Amino acid sequence: MKKTDERKRDVRQQVWGRRKKRIRIAAYSALAVAIVLITLNFKKILTSLFWDIEMFRVKEVRITPYNARELITGLMEMQTGGNMLFLDTDALREQILRIKEVEDCRVRKVYPSVIEIEVTLRRPWISAESAGRSFFIDRSGKILAPPEDSSELLRVTGIIPGKEEIEGADAWKLDVLKEIEKWYNFSNLQKYFTVESVNIVKPTEIVLKTAEDSRRIIIIKDYMQEKFEQLRVVLEECGKKGVSWEYIDLRFENPVVKYGVEIAPSP
């Protein structure tokens, strides 16, 4: 009789053990399903919890500099009243960067309700003249609206403007202008002459004109540093000898110089 009771207890324990195992499996499965559902719907759950919280409403948008406001005010009106927690600053930045006049920007949330936007605007670098019209171009080749004062901009001919930027085939010309600017400043040639305009005819004929239209310097696309060093030497010699120059051609191994009238030699 005793063995029969022990056997019954063993059977009940085995049955209960199997039942507990099934219960654990069912509980773990339900937990896993709940975790998956919560994960998949996390954004919806979070949105429903926080979307209508007044504290996180966008109440103010601060845009600097001031003259950038008119460019992005319409875009930012769409964000006003939205929820700060769900504002995608990267997506907003990409939208702002699509504006032609914007070179770069930074978007920052200032909790609980302010968005700060710092904008770097493109600035005209040169004035390109084509078919009797002037186009104002920044350093990356974008065509911009005319500035209030363009008198200080370098005038360039030989660049073909497109609809919003220069033609792709002319990209090398911007690189040439940057090299001219770099080595002109590096060689401190401002004390000898001021470049007023540049005519890019072809890679082997780039004409620099001074304020006096009769004076010009011809260089080539390549060996820019070497050519400007030669130019500096020629201009120094002109100063020492007390002669002016009308024409300097740097397309050859040795510069070709057409001298003008004698002037007072530099001390």
KAPE-V696547 format. One record per residue. N is the residue number from 0. RES is the residue in three letters. SS is DSSP state (2 for helix, 1 for strand, 0 for the rest). D_CENTER is the distance of its C-alpha to the mean C-alpha in Angstrom with 1 decimal. Layout:
((N/RES/SS/D_CENTER) (N/RES/SS/D_CENTER))
This chain:
((0/MET/0/92.1) (1/LYS/2/89.8) (2/LYS/2/88.0) (3/THR/2/87.5) (4/ASP/2/85.8) (5/GLU/2/83.6) (6/ARG/2/82.6) (7/LYS/2/81.8) (8/ARG/2/79.5) (9/ASP/2/77.8) (10/VAL/2/77.2) (11/ARG/2/75.9) (12/GLN/2/73.5) (13/GLN/2/72.2) (14/VAL/2/71.8) (15/TRP/2/69.9) (16/GLY/2/67.8) (17/ARG/2/66.7) (18/ARG/2/66.1) (19/LYS/2/63.9) (20/LYS/2/62.0) (21/ARG/2/61.4) (22/ILE/2/60.4) (23/ARG/2/57.9) (24/ILE/2/56.4) (25/ALA/2/56.2) (26/ALA/2/54.6) (27/TYR/2/52.0) (28/SER/2/51.3) (29/ALA/2/50.9) (30/LEU/2/48.7) (31/ALA/2/46.4) (32/VAL/2/46.3) (33/ALA/2/45.5) (34/ILE/2/42.6) (35/VAL/2/41.2) (36/LEU/2/41.5) (37/ILE/2/40.0) (38/THR/2/37.0) (39/LEU/2/36.4) (40/ASN/0/36.8) (41/PHE/2/35.2) (42/LYS/2/32.5) (43/LYS/2/35.1) (44/ILE/2/37.4) (45/LEU/2/34.9) (46/THR/2/33.8) (47/SER/2/37.4) (48/LEU/2/38.0) (49/PHE/2/35.2) (50/TRP/0/33.8) (51/ASP/0/36.3) (52/ILE/0/36.2) (53/GLU/2/35.7) (54/MET/2/34.3) (55/PHE/2/31.1) (56/ARG/1/30.4) (57/VAL/0/27.1) (58/LYS/0/28.7) (59/GLU/1/26.0) (60/VAL/1/22.3) (61/ARG/1/20.9) (62/ILE/1/17.9) (63/THR/1/16.7) (64/PRO/0/16.4) (65/TYR/2/19.4) (66/ASN/2/18.1) (67/ALA/2/15.4) (68/ARG/2/18.4) (69/GLU/2/19.6) (70/LEU/2/16.4) (71/ILE/2/16.6) (72/THR/2/20.3) (73/GLY/2/21.5) (74/LEU/2/19.4) (75/MET/2/20.5) (76/GLU/2/24.1) (77/MET/0/24.1) (78/GLN/0/23.5) (79/THR/0/26.1) (80/GLY/0/29.3) (81/GLY/0/27.8) (82/ASN/1/28.4) (83/MET/2/26.1) (84/LEU/2/27.3) (85/PHE/2/26.0) (86/LEU/0/22.7) (87/ASP/0/20.0) (88/THR/2/17.0) (89/ASP/2/14.8) (90/ALA/2/15.9) (91/LEU/2/15.4) (92/ARG/2/11.8) (93/GLU/2/11.2) (94/GLN/2/13.3) (95/ILE/2/11.4) (96/LEU/2/8.0) (97/ARG/0/10.5) (98/ILE/0/11.2) (99/LYS/0/10.5) (100/GLU/0/10.4) (101/VAL/1/7.8) (102/GLU/1/4.4) (103/ASP/1/4.9) (104/CYS/1/8.5) (105/ARG/1/11.5) (106/VAL/1/14.6) (107/ARG/1/17.9) (108/LYS/1/21.5) (109/VAL/1/24.2) (110/TYR/0/27.5) (111/PRO/0/29.6) (112/SER/0/28.0) (113/VAL/1/24.9) (114/ILE/1/21.2) (115/GLU/1/18.8) (116/ILE/1/15.3) (117/GLU/1/13.3) (118/VAL/1/10.7) (119/THR/1/8.6) (120/LEU/1/9.4) (121/ARG/0/8.7) (122/ARG/0/11.8) (123/PRO/0/14.2) (124/TRP/0/14.7) (125/ILE/1/17.7) (126/SER/1/20.2) (127/ALA/1/21.1) (128/GLU/1/24.6) (129/SER/1/25.9) (130/ALA/0/29.1) (131/GLY/0/29.9) (132/ARG/1/26.6) (133/SER/1/23.7) (134/PHE/1/20.1) (135/PHE/1/17.4) (136/ILE/1/14.3) (137/ASP/0/11.1) (138/ARG/0/10.3) (139/SER/0/8.5) (140/GLY/0/11.5) (141/LYS/1/10.9) (142/ILE/1/14.2) (143/LEU/1/14.5) (144/ALA/0/17.6) (145/PRO/0/20.0) (146/PRO/0/19.7) (147/GLU/0/22.8) (148/ASP/0/23.6) (149/SER/0/22.5) (150/SER/0/25.4) (151/GLU/0/23.4) (152/LEU/0/21.0) (153/LEU/1/21.9) (154/ARG/1/23.6) (155/VAL/1/23.0) (156/THR/1/25.2) (157/GLY/0/25.0) (158/ILE/0/21.6) (159/ILE/0/22.0) (160/PRO/1/19.7) (161/GLY/0/19.2) (162/LYS/0/18.9) (163/GLU/0/15.3) (164/GLU/1/14.1) (165/ILE/1/16.2) (166/GLU/0/18.5) (167/GLY/2/17.5) (168/ALA/2/20.6) (169/ASP/2/19.4) (170/ALA/2/16.3) (171/TRP/2/18.6) (172/LYS/2/19.3) (173/LEU/2/15.9) (174/ASP/2/16.6) (175/VAL/2/20.0) (176/LEU/2/19.0) (177/LYS/2/16.9) (178/GLU/2/20.0) (179/ILE/2/22.2) (180/GLU/2/20.4) (181/LYS/2/20.5) (182/TRP/2/24.1) (183/TYR/2/25.3) (184/ASN/2/24.3) (185/PHE/2/25.4) (186/SER/0/28.8) (187/ASN/0/29.2) (188/LEU/2/30.3) (189/GLN/2/29.7) (190/LYS/2/33.3) (191/TYR/0/34.6) (192/PHE/0/32.6) (193/THR/0/29.7) (194/VAL/1/27.6) (195/GLU/1/27.5) (196/SER/1/26.5) (197/VAL/1/25.7) (198/ASN/1/27.2) (199/ILE/1/25.9) (200/VAL/1/28.9) (201/LYS/1/28.4) (202/PRO/0/27.4) (203/THR/0/30.7) (204/GLU/1/30.8) (205/ILE/1/28.2) (206/VAL/1/29.9) (207/LEU/1/29.0) (208/LYS/1/30.9) (209/THR/1/31.9) (210/ALA/0/33.0) (211/GLU/0/36.3) (212/ASP/0/35.9) (213/SER/0/38.7) (214/ARG/0/36.9) (215/ARG/1/34.4) (216/ILE/1/33.1) (217/ILE/1/32.4) (218/ILE/1/30.3) (219/ILE/0/29.1) (220/LYS/0/25.8) (221/ASP/0/27.0) (222/TYR/0/28.4) (223/MET/2/26.4) (224/GLN/2/27.3) (225/GLU/2/30.9) (226/LYS/2/31.1) (227/PHE/2/29.8) (228/GLU/2/32.3) (229/GLN/2/35.0) (230/LEU/2/34.0) (231/ARG/2/34.2) (232/VAL/2/37.7) (233/VAL/2/38.8) (234/LEU/2/37.8) (235/GLU/2/39.5) (236/GLU/2/42.6) (237/CYS/2/42.6) (238/GLY/2/42.5) (239/LYS/2/45.3) (240/LYS/2/47.5) (241/GLY/0/47.0) (242/VAL/1/46.0) (243/SER/1/43.2) (244/TRP/1/41.3) (245/GLU/1/40.5) (246/TYR/1/38.9) (247/ILE/1/37.3) (248/ASP/1/36.6) (249/LEU/0/34.8) (250/ARG/0/34.8) (251/PHE/0/37.9) (252/GLU/0/38.9) (253/ASN/0/40.5) (254/PRO/0/39.1) (255/VAL/1/41.1) (256/VAL/1/41.6) (257/LYS/1/43.5) (258/TYR/1/44.8) (259/GLY/1/45.7) (260/VAL/1/48.1) (261/GLU/1/49.0) (262/ILE/0/47.5) (263/ALA/0/48.2) (264/PRO/0/47.2) (265/SER/0/44.7) (266/PRO/0/46.4))
